[in-house]
């Protein structure tokens, strides 16, 4: 505490006061002349740095800090308490009789009096100059200090990569909670004080985590929450000034708009993301999303043109994905998108070939992603129902691996695609009265009745 006083580190003075006396921020504010709790919080978190004389007077009087410790004249209560103490022999000091007050034994042993900005205790020119130098040194020490170290930033980066990779393989809800906790840590650090370059790094980290939460929220059937997370992720990307994050955030927002049925908006986000010219697989992903939305709108030519841009983007990839996992677009994911687009433009045979190519990529060693594999199985199943001779048996065989997916991995996006297959099966039944089609419909309805969001327990 004495060191904090000598350095005029008000935030540390208040933190120590809370730690060792149990006083709340609100109680400290009341002791300091009725200051609001929000003002005390801002000082403790480094957002406000009081310099005026009246604040230091209220600090001295409210917390019973001897005036000389704060560059002030001795306070009136000091002589009163000294007199009271001398009359109370053996009864303890006045401070000990007032719970919550801070005591500073040996206050008269100070070697030099700290100074309040602009109000030096002494009046010589030399001491005024030295006072100004001390204040500049104090500010320099504050500017140099940081609540973030390189190890912290590296740990954030490693955890984000792990979450993005793990999300492709495991149930979403536990990972959602872990991501929220990590995001909260980043937000808390941003409310503190760090070097400008570290602040940019923290905004990058916070943006990546919000983008992950946006993607997860959409998969869990919460589009409004996904939009909110996406907007915050964009703010963080702007603060970080990071084009790679901008591209993936726009990809996330395109995905959210697509599944909400706002296809023109999904196209605009995807096209805007491509303007940042990412050199990793974000460019591939964004072109895939644009093609997907054009196909949903029924513009076959625009969808095929976008698919051509997908391949050009693949040929131009010359840097690894920074995060990877969910924020990457390998050949299997690309082929899965192509299969979905080709289905919508009326080329089921080509769609089945692309789906087979995606599954072959997974078998040959590409990182497995159960969500993408599920979508691929659905595209194959739909393709068999859209050929000239609909094949419900082939569709059932294609869906068998998907229908075995555990309930906690049945994402909202998977369920919505399966419902499209159900409509195709209904059409097949009307045409031929297929028993296989009827049985597959029942299996799909049972699958959709137990989705991931219904596994949440209070």
C-alpha positions as a Python dict, from the first residue, in 0.01 Angstrom:
ca = {
    (1, 'X'): (0, 0, 0),
    (2, 'X'): (283, 239, 83),
    (3, 'X'): (437, 173, -258),
    (4, 'X'): (102, 236, -428),
    (5, 'X'): (66, 564, -242),
    (6, 'X'): (415, 677, -338),
    (7, 'X'): (341, 604, -704),
    (8, 'X'): (-8, 765, -690),
    (9, 'X'): (-148, 433, -816),
    (10, 'X'): (-509, 499, -717),
    (11, 'X'): (-640, 181, -880),
    (12, 'X'): (-404, -31, -670),
    (13, 'X'): (-491, 166, -354),
    (14, 'X'): (-861, 89, -405),
    (15, 'X'): (-796, -275, -497),
    (16, 'X'): (-591, -331, -182),
    (17, 'X'): (-857, -157, 22),
    (18, 'X'): (-1123, -395, -111),
    (19, 'X'): (-901, -698, -63),
    (20, 'X'): (-800, -638, 298),
    (21, 'X'): (-1107, -464, 443),
    (22, 'X'): (-1387, -639, 256),
    (23, 'X'): (-1535, -310, 142),
    (24, 'X'): (-1741, -319, -177),
    (25, 'X'): (-1701, -70, -461),
    (26, 'X'): (-2029, 90, -358),
    (27, 'X'): (-1912, 128, 4),
    (28, 'X'): (-1581, 281, -106),
    (29, 'X'): (-1774, 525, -325),
    (30, 'X'): (-1986, 625, -26),
    (31, 'X'): (-1673, 682, 184),
    (32, 'X'): (-1523, 899, -93),
    (33, 'X'): (-1795, 1159, -75),
    (34, 'X'): (-2078, 965, -236),
    (35, 'X'): (-1912, 870, -563),
    (36, 'X'): (-2100, 625, -786),
    (37, 'X'): (-1998, 260, -792),
    (38, 'X'): (-1947, 287, -1169),
    (39, 'X'): (-1687, 560, -1116),
    (40, 'X'): (-1497, 347, -863),
    (41, 'X'): (-1512, 49, -1101),
    (42, 'X'): (-1375, 262, -1388),
    (43, 'X'): (-1079, 370, -1171),
    (44, 'X'): (-1001, 15, -1056),
    (45, 'X'): (-1018, -116, -1415),
    (46, 'X'): (-783, 153, -1545),
    (47, 'X'): (-1045, 339, -1750),
    (48, 'X'): (-1027, 657, -1542),
    (49, 'X'): (-721, 819, -1383),
    (50, 'X'): (-817, 1094, -1137),
    (51, 'X'): (-574, 1386, -1114),
    (52, 'X'): (-770, 1663, -943),
    (53, 'X'): (-703, 1782, -588),
    (54, 'X'): (-1059, 1732, -463),
    (55, 'X'): (-1048, 1363, -544),
    (56, 'X'): (-730, 1312, -341),
    (57, 'X'): (-883, 1506, -52),
    (58, 'X'): (-1189, 1278, -53),
    (59, 'X'): (-958, 975, -81),
    (60, 'X'): (-756, 1087, 223),
    (61, 'X'): (-1062, 1174, 431),
    (62, 'X'): (-1274, 876, 331),
    (63, 'X'): (-1008, 609, 383),
    (64, 'X'): (-819, 789, 663),
    (65, 'X'): (-495, 819, 467),
    (66, 'X'): (-257, 1076, 619),
    (67, 'X'): (-248, 1385, 400),
    (68, 'X'): (128, 1384, 352),
    (69, 'X'): (102, 1038, 194),
    (70, 'X'): (-102, 1195, -87),
    (71, 'X'): (87, 1524, -121),
    (72, 'X'): (-166, 1713, 91),
    (73, 'X'): (-141, 1910, 410),
    (74, 'X'): (-219, 1709, 725),
    (75, 'X'): (-594, 1658, 744),
    (76, 'X'): (-796, 1806, 1030),
    (77, 'X'): (-902, 1465, 1153),
    (78, 'X'): (-537, 1358, 1197),
    (79, 'X'): (-477, 1595, 1491),
    (80, 'X'): (-817, 1511, 1633),
    (81, 'X'): (-745, 1140, 1627),
    (82, 'X'): (-393, 1182, 1764),
    (83, 'X'): (-539, 1374, 2060),
    (84, 'X'): (-807, 1114, 2106),
    (85, 'X'): (-549, 837, 2087),
    (86, 'X'): (-331, 997, 2357),
    (87, 'X'): (-634, 1021, 2586),
    (88, 'X'): (-723, 658, 2526),
    (89, 'X'): (-410, 499, 2677),
    (90, 'X'): (-415, 127, 2626),
    (91, 'X'): (-746, 146, 2436),
    (92, 'X'): (-603, 119, 2084),
    (93, 'X'): (-593, 379, 1808),
    (94, 'X'): (-890, 561, 1664),
    (95, 'X'): (-840, 369, 1339),
    (96, 'X'): (-879, 36, 1518),
    (97, 'X'): (-1214, 154, 1654),
    (98, 'X'): (-1347, 238, 1307),
    (99, 'X'): (-1397, -80, 1099),
    (100, 'X'): (-1326, -40, 729),
    (101, 'X'): (-1066, 240, 763),
    (102, 'X'): (-710, 189, 645),
    (103, 'X'): (-427, 268, 887),
    (104, 'X'): (-72, 381, 804),
    (105, 'X'): (158, 352, 1102),
    (106, 'X'): (472, 563, 1086),
    (107, 'X'): (325, 815, 844),
    (108, 'X'): (569, 1079, 969),
    (109, 'X'): (865, 869, 847),
    (110, 'X'): (803, 954, 480),
    (111, 'X'): (1117, 1048, 289),
    (112, 'X'): (951, 1261, 30),
    (113, 'X'): (594, 1376, -12),
    (114, 'X'): (410, 1263, -326),
    (115, 'X'): (249, 1538, -529),
    (116, 'X'): (-98, 1594, -670),
    (117, 'X'): (-91, 1689, -1039),
    (118, 'X'): (-54, 2067, -1069),
    (119, 'X'): (-52, 2122, -691),
    (120, 'X'): (301, 2068, -551),
    (121, 'X'): (341, 2057, -176),
    (122, 'X'): (656, 2268, -195),
    (123, 'X'): (696, 2588, -393),
    (124, 'X'): (1054, 2615, -513),
    (125, 'X'): (1114, 2615, -888),
    (126, 'X'): (1339, 2312, -861),
    (127, 'X'): (1076, 2114, -674),
    (128, 'X'): (805, 2218, -917),
    (129, 'X'): (1017, 2089, -1206),
    (130, 'X'): (1091, 1766, -1023),
    (131, 'X'): (720, 1728, -942),
    (132, 'X'): (633, 1752, -1310),
    (133, 'X'): (903, 1494, -1390),
    (134, 'X'): (762, 1259, -1125),
    (135, 'X'): (416, 1287, -1277),
    (136, 'X'): (551, 1210, -1624),
    (137, 'X'): (740, 911, -1483),
    (138, 'X'): (419, 793, -1318),
    (139, 'X'): (231, 814, -1647),
    (140, 'X'): (516, 634, -1827),
    (141, 'X'): (500, 349, -1575),
    (142, 'X'): (124, 324, -1628),
    (143, 'X'): (159, 331, -2008),
    (144, 'X'): (425, 60, -1995),
    (145, 'X'): (222, -168, -1772),
    (146, 'X'): (-5, -435, -1924),
    (147, 'X'): (-256, -689, -1795),
    (148, 'X'): (-172, -921, -2086),
    (149, 'X'): (145, -1114, -2160),
    (150, 'X'): (265, -1300, -2468),
    (151, 'X'): (194, -1631, -2298),
    (152, 'X'): (-171, -1532, -2242),
    (153, 'X'): (-217, -1443, -2609),
    (154, 'X'): (-52, -1769, -2720),
    (155, 'X'): (-280, -1966, -2487),
    (156, 'X'): (-590, -1796, -2631),
    (157, 'X'): (-473, -1880, -2983),
    (158, 'X'): (-413, -2246, -2896),
    (159, 'X'): (-752, -2281, -2726),
    (160, 'X'): (-938, -2123, -3018),
    (161, 'X'): (-770, -2359, -3266),
    (162, 'X'): (-861, -2653, -3043),
    (163, 'X'): (-1226, -2547, -3015),
    (164, 'X'): (-1259, -2489, -3390),
    (165, 'X'): (-1118, -2835, -3459),
    (166, 'X'): (-1310, -3014, -3185),
    (167, 'X'): (-1639, -2864, -3301),
    (168, 'X'): (-1619, -3069, -3620),
    (169, 'X'): (-1612, -3392, -3422),
    (170, 'X'): (-1813, -3357, -3103),
    (171, 'X'): (-2144, -3235, -2961),
    (172, 'X'): (-2199, -2859, -2981),
    (173, 'X'): (-2346, -2767, -2643),
    (174, 'X'): (-2043, -2838, -2417),
    (175, 'X'): (-1817, -2657, -2663),
    (176, 'X'): (-2057, -2363, -2673),
    (177, 'X'): (-2022, -2318, -2296),
    (178, 'X'): (-1643, -2345, -2315),
    (179, 'X'): (-1632, -2085, -2591),
    (180, 'X'): (-1848, -1845, -2390),
    (181, 'X'): (-1613, -1871, -2091),
    (182, 'X'): (-1311, -1804, -2312),
    (183, 'X'): (-1485, -1507, -2475),
    (184, 'X'): (-1567, -1363, -2130),
    (185, 'X'): (-1199, -1382, -2035),
    (186, 'X'): (-1106, -1188, -2349),
    (187, 'X'): (-1372, -926, -2278),
    (188, 'X'): (-1250, -885, -1920),
    (189, 'X'): (-893, -829, -2036),
    (190, 'X'): (-1006, -573, -2292),
    (191, 'X'): (-1164, -372, -2009),
    (192, 'X'): (-819, -345, -1850),
    (193, 'X'): (-500, -178, -1969),
    (194, 'X'): (-251, -317, -2221),
    (195, 'X'): (-22, -206, -2503),
    (196, 'X'): (-201, -98, -2825),
    (197, 'X'): (-63, -397, -3016),
    (198, 'X'): (-191, -631, -2745),
    (199, 'X'): (-530, -460, -2757),
    (200, 'X'): (-549, -536, -3130),
    (201, 'X'): (-455, -897, -3058),
    (202, 'X'): (-728, -920, -2795),
    (203, 'X'): (-987, -779, -3037),
    (204, 'X'): (-876, -1041, -3290),
    (205, 'X'): (-923, -1312, -3027),
    (206, 'X'): (-1261, -1177, -2915),
    (207, 'X'): (-1375, -1156, -3278),
    (208, 'X'): (-1273, -1514, -3348),
    (209, 'X'): (-1462, -1636, -3041),
    (210, 'X'): (-1776, -1437, -3128),
    (211, 'X'): (-1761, -1575, -3483),
    (212, 'X'): (-1741, -1929, -3341),
    (213, 'X'): (-2038, -1856, -3116),
    (214, 'X'): (-2232, -1715, -3413),
    (215, 'X'): (-2175, -2034, -3613),
    (216, 'X'): (-2266, -2254, -3316),
    (217, 'X'): (-2580, -2051, -3236),
    (218, 'X'): (-2706, -2100, -3591),
    (219, 'X'): (-2639, -2473, -3579),
    (220, 'X'): (-2839, -2486, -3255),
    (221, 'X'): (-3140, -2320, -3417),
    (222, 'X'): (-3097, -1969, -3274),
    (223, 'X'): (-3059, -1736, -3577),
    (224, 'X'): (-3126, -1413, -3384),
    (225, 'X'): (-2847, -1495, -3138),
    (226, 'X'): (-2622, -1589, -3430),
    (227, 'X'): (-2682, -1249, -3590),
    (228, 'X'): (-2596, -1068, -3266),
    (229, 'X'): (-2275, -1265, -3224),
    (230, 'X'): (-2187, -1198, -3587),
    (231, 'X'): (-2233, -823, -3550),
    (232, 'X'): (-2010, -816, -3242),
    (233, 'X'): (-1752, -1028, -3422),
    (234, 'X'): (-1749, -769, -3703),
    (235, 'X'): (-1693, -483, -3456),
    (236, 'X'): (-1396, -674, -3313),
    (237, 'X'): (-1258, -744, -3663),
    (238, 'X'): (-1275, -373, -3741),
    (239, 'X'): (-1099, -283, -3415),
    (240, 'X'): (-833, -542, -3485),
    (241, 'X'): (-793, -422, -3844),
    (242, 'X'): (-758, -786, -3956),
    (243, 'X'): (-871, -881, -4309),
    (244, 'X'): (-856, -1254, -4240),
    (245, 'X'): (-1098, -1218, -3951),
    (246, 'X'): (-1320, -987, -4158),
    (247, 'X'): (-1345, -1256, -4427),
    (248, 'X'): (-1441, -1536, -4186),
    (249, 'X'): (-1687, -1314, -3998),
    (250, 'X'): (-1860, -1230, -4326),
    (251, 'X'): (-1867, -1602, -4408),
    (252, 'X'): (-2035, -1665, -4074),
    (253, 'X'): (-2288, -1390, -4135),
    (254, 'X'): (-2358, -1525, -4485),
    (255, 'X'): (-2430, -1866, -4333),
    (256, 'X'): (-2667, -1712, -4077),
    (257, 'X'): (-2857, -1517, -4345),
    (258, 'X'): (-2879, -1825, -4569),
    (259, 'X'): (-3042, -2046, -4307),
    (260, 'X'): (-3279, -1762, -4214),
    (261, 'X'): (-3399, -1758, -4577),
    (262, 'X'): (-3244, -1421, -4662),
    (263, 'X'): (-3056, -1541, -4970),
    (264, 'X'): (-2982, -1203, -5128),
    (265, 'X'): (-2828, -1089, -4800),
    (266, 'X'): (-2626, -1412, -4784),
    (267, 'X'): (-2490, -1336, -5132),
    (268, 'X'): (-2396, -980, -5036),
    (269, 'X'): (-2205, -1100, -4729),
    (270, 'X'): (-2024, -1367, -4934),
    (271, 'X'): (-1929, -1123, -5211),
    (272, 'X'): (-1815, -863, -4960),
    (273, 'X'): (-1597, -1121, -4790),
    (274, 'X'): (-1429, -1206, -5120),
    (275, 'X'): (-1335, -839, -5160),
    (276, 'X'): (-1088, -880, -4874),
    (277, 'X'): (-901, -1122, -5101),
    (278, 'X'): (-801, -1375, -4835),
    (279, 'X'): (-518, -1605, -4940),
    (280, 'X'): (-636, -1897, -4727),
    (281, 'X'): (-942, -2116, -4781),
    (282, 'X'): (-1181, -1840, -4669),
    (283, 'X'): (-1200, -1735, -5035),
    (284, 'X'): (-1308, -2088, -5129),
    (285, 'X'): (-1570, -2095, -4854),
    (286, 'X'): (-1716, -1756, -4947),
    (287, 'X'): (-1750, -1850, -5315),
    (288, 'X'): (-1918, -2178, -5211),
    (289, 'X'): (-2168, -1986, -5001),
    (290, 'X'): (-2243, -1746, -5283),
    (291, 'X'): (-2310, -2036, -5520),
    (292, 'X'): (-2533, -2203, -5261),
    (293, 'X'): (-2749, -1891, -5222),
    (294, 'X'): (-2779, -1831, -5597),
    (295, 'X'): (-2892, -2191, -5641),
    (296, 'X'): (-3154, -2150, -5366),
    (297, 'X'): (-3286, -1845, -5553),
    (298, 'X'): (-3315, -2055, -5869),
    (299, 'X'): (-3051, -1868, -6070),
    (300, 'X'): (-2868, -2164, -6221),
    (301, 'X'): (-2625, -1959, -6431),
    (302, 'X'): (-2517, -1737, -6141),
    (303, 'X'): (-2474, -2046, -5924),
    (304, 'X'): (-2253, -2218, -6184),
    (305, 'X'): (-2050, -1901, -6233),
    (306, 'X'): (-1989, -1892, -5858),
    (307, 'X'): (-1879, -2257, -5865),
    (308, 'X'): (-1617, -2162, -6124),
    (309, 'X'): (-1491, -1894, -5885),
    (310, 'X'): (-1473, -2160, -5616),
    (311, 'X'): (-1223, -2358, -5819),
    (312, 'X'): (-1021, -2048, -5908),
    (313, 'X'): (-1007, -1957, -5541),
    (314, 'X'): (-886, -2309, -5461),
    (315, 'X'): (-608, -2278, -5717),
    (316, 'X'): (-497, -1946, -5563),
    (317, 'X'): (-477, -2061, -5200),
    (318, 'X'): (-118, -1996, -5090),
    (319, 'X'): (-131, -1970, -4711),
    (320, 'X'): (-256, -2201, -4434),
    (321, 'X'): (-573, -2126, -4241),
    (322, 'X'): (-487, -1942, -3920),
    (323, 'X'): (-753, -2113, -3710),
    (324, 'X'): (-848, -2418, -3918),
    (325, 'X'): (-1117, -2665, -3821),
    (326, 'X'): (-1456, -2498, -3853),
    (327, 'X'): (-1286, -2197, -4015),
    (328, 'X'): (-1139, -2384, -4309),
    (329, 'X'): (-1272, -2522, -4636),
    (330, 'X'): (-1096, -2836, -4754),
    (331, 'X'): (-1175, -3029, -5075),
    (332, 'X'): (-1443, -3239, -4901),
    (333, 'X'): (-1633, -2935, -4777),
    (334, 'X'): (-1601, -2776, -5122),
    (335, 'X'): (-1739, -3089, -5290),
    (336, 'X'): (-2027, -3100, -5042),
    (337, 'X'): (-2126, -2745, -5134),
    (338, 'X'): (-2099, -2831, -5504),
    (339, 'X'): (-2330, -3130, -5454),
    (340, 'X'): (-2595, -2912, -5289),
    (341, 'X'): (-2573, -2650, -5564),
    (342, 'X'): (-2598, -2906, -5845),
    (343, 'X'): (-2907, -3059, -5684),
    (344, 'X'): (-3083, -2724, -5684),
    (345, 'X'): (-2999, -2646, -6045),
    (346, 'X'): (-3143, -2981, -6155),
    (347, 'X'): (-2832, -3197, -6209),
    (348, 'X'): (-2879, -3486, -5961),
    (349, 'X'): (-2633, -3724, -6128),
    (350, 'X'): (-2354, -3464, -6108),
    (351, 'X'): (-2457, -3392, -5747),
    (352, 'X'): (-2419, -3761, -5653),
    (353, 'X'): (-2069, -3764, -5808),
    (354, 'X'): (-1966, -3459, -5605),
    (355, 'X'): (-2107, -3614, -5288),
    (356, 'X'): (-1913, -3935, -5356),
    (357, 'X'): (-1600, -3724, -5409),
    (358, 'X'): (-1652, -3551, -5073),
    (359, 'X'): (-1686, -3882, -4888),
    (360, 'X'): (-1377, -4016, -5066),
    (361, 'X'): (-1180, -3711, -4944),
    (362, 'X'): (-1277, -3790, -4586),
    (363, 'X'): (-1178, -4154, -4629),
    (364, 'X'): (-841, -4052, -4772),
    (365, 'X'): (-743, -3854, -4463),
    (366, 'X'): (-907, -3510, -4466),
    (367, 'X'): (-1017, -3401, -4119),
    (368, 'X'): (-1355, -3556, -4044),
    (369, 'X'): (-1649, -3322, -3983),
    (370, 'X'): (-1974, -3495, -3889),
    (371, 'X'): (-2185, -3195, -3992),
    (372, 'X'): (-2035, -3182, -4341),
    (373, 'X'): (-2055, -3560, -4376),
    (374, 'X'): (-2421, -3546, -4274),
    (375, 'X'): (-2496, -3284, -4539),
    (376, 'X'): (-2312, -3497, -4796),
    (377, 'X'): (-2522, -3805, -4713),
    (378, 'X'): (-2836, -3592, -4749),
    (379, 'X'): (-2724, -3467, -5092),
    (380, 'X'): (-2665, -3827, -5208),
    (381, 'X'): (-3005, -3933, -5076),
    (382, 'X'): (-3180, -3641, -5245),
    (383, 'X'): (-2994, -3710, -5568),
    (384, 'X'): (-3129, -4067, -5581),
    (385, 'X'): (-3483, -3929, -5545),
    (386, 'X'): (-3438, -3665, -5818),
    (387, 'X'): (-3306, -3888, -6097),
    (388, 'X'): (-3529, -3993, -6385),
    (389, 'X'): (-3600, -4317, -6205),
    (390, 'X'): (-3633, -4224, -5833),
    (391, 'X'): (-3462, -4479, -5609),
    (392, 'X'): (-3598, -4472, -5250),
    (393, 'X'): (-3393, -4780, -5161),
    (394, 'X'): (-3073, -4607, -5273),
    (395, 'X'): (-3178, -4299, -5078),
    (396, 'X'): (-3232, -4507, -4763),
    (397, 'X'): (-2889, -4664, -4803),
    (398, 'X'): (-2733, -4317, -4844),
    (399, 'X'): (-2901, -4188, -4528),
    (400, 'X'): (-2820, -4488, -4308),
    (401, 'X'): (-2495, -4341, -4162),
    (402, 'X'): (-2669, -4009, -4091),
    (403, 'X'): (-2971, -4161, -3919),
    (404, 'X'): (-2735, -4325, -3667),
    (405, 'X'): (-2609, -3982, -3555),
    (406, 'X'): (-2658, -3930, -3178),
    (407, 'X'): (-2929, -3683, -3078),
    (408, 'X'): (-2683, -3428, -2935),
    (409, 'X'): (-2521, -3394, -3279),
    (410, 'X'): (-2843, -3342, -3475),
    (411, 'X'): (-2788, -2981, -3569),
    (412, 'X'): (-3068, -2755, -3685),
    (413, 'X'): (-2906, -2722, -4028),
    (414, 'X'): (-2908, -3101, -4070),
    (415, 'X'): (-3272, -3127, -3971),
    (416, 'X'): (-3376, -2856, -4219),
    (417, 'X'): (-3200, -3035, -4505),
    (418, 'X'): (-3359, -3367, -4407),
    (419, 'X'): (-3702, -3209, -4422),
    (420, 'X'): (-3632, -3129, -4787),
    (421, 'X'): (-3564, -3500, -4845),
    (422, 'X'): (-3890, -3579, -4672),
    (423, 'X'): (-4076, -3367, -4927),
    (424, 'X'): (-3906, -3555, -5210),
    (425, 'X'): (-4008, -3885, -5049),
    (426, 'X'): (-4368, -3769, -5026),
    (427, 'X'): (-4357, -3699, -5400),
    (428, 'X'): (-4208, -4045, -5466),
    (429, 'X'): (-4487, -4208, -5264),
    (430, 'X'): (-4752, -4024, -5467),
    (431, 'X'): (-4594, -4145, -5789),
    (432, 'X'): (-4533, -4506, -5700),
    (433, 'X'): (-4662, -4586, -5354),
    (434, 'X'): (-4317, -4700, -5251),
    (435, 'X'): (-4297, -4890, -4923),
    (436, 'X'): (-3929, -4799, -4893),
    (437, 'X'): (-4021, -4430, -4926),
    (438, 'X'): (-4283, -4461, -4652),
    (439, 'X'): (-4044, -4637, -4414),
    (440, 'X'): (-3770, -4382, -4476),
    (441, 'X'): (-4012, -4098, -4403),
    (442, 'X'): (-4092, -4252, -4066),
    (443, 'X'): (-3720, -4284, -3986),
    (444, 'X'): (-3658, -3919, -4079),
    (445, 'X'): (-3948, -3797, -3867),
    (446, 'X'): (-3817, -3993, -3567),
    (447, 'X'): (-3468, -3850, -3626),
    (448, 'X'): (-3597, -3491, -3640),
    (449, 'X'): (-3799, -3536, -3322),
    (450, 'X'): (-3477, -3560, -3115),
    (451, 'X'): (-3257, -3270, -3218),
    (452, 'X'): (-2961, -3117, -3037),
    (453, 'X'): (-3148, -2817, -2897),
    (454, 'X'): (-3400, -3045, -2725),
    (455, 'X'): (-3121, -3207, -2526),
    (456, 'X'): (-3080, -2893, -2313),
    (457, 'X'): (-3175, -2954, -1952),
    (458, 'X'): (-3267, -2672, -1709),
}
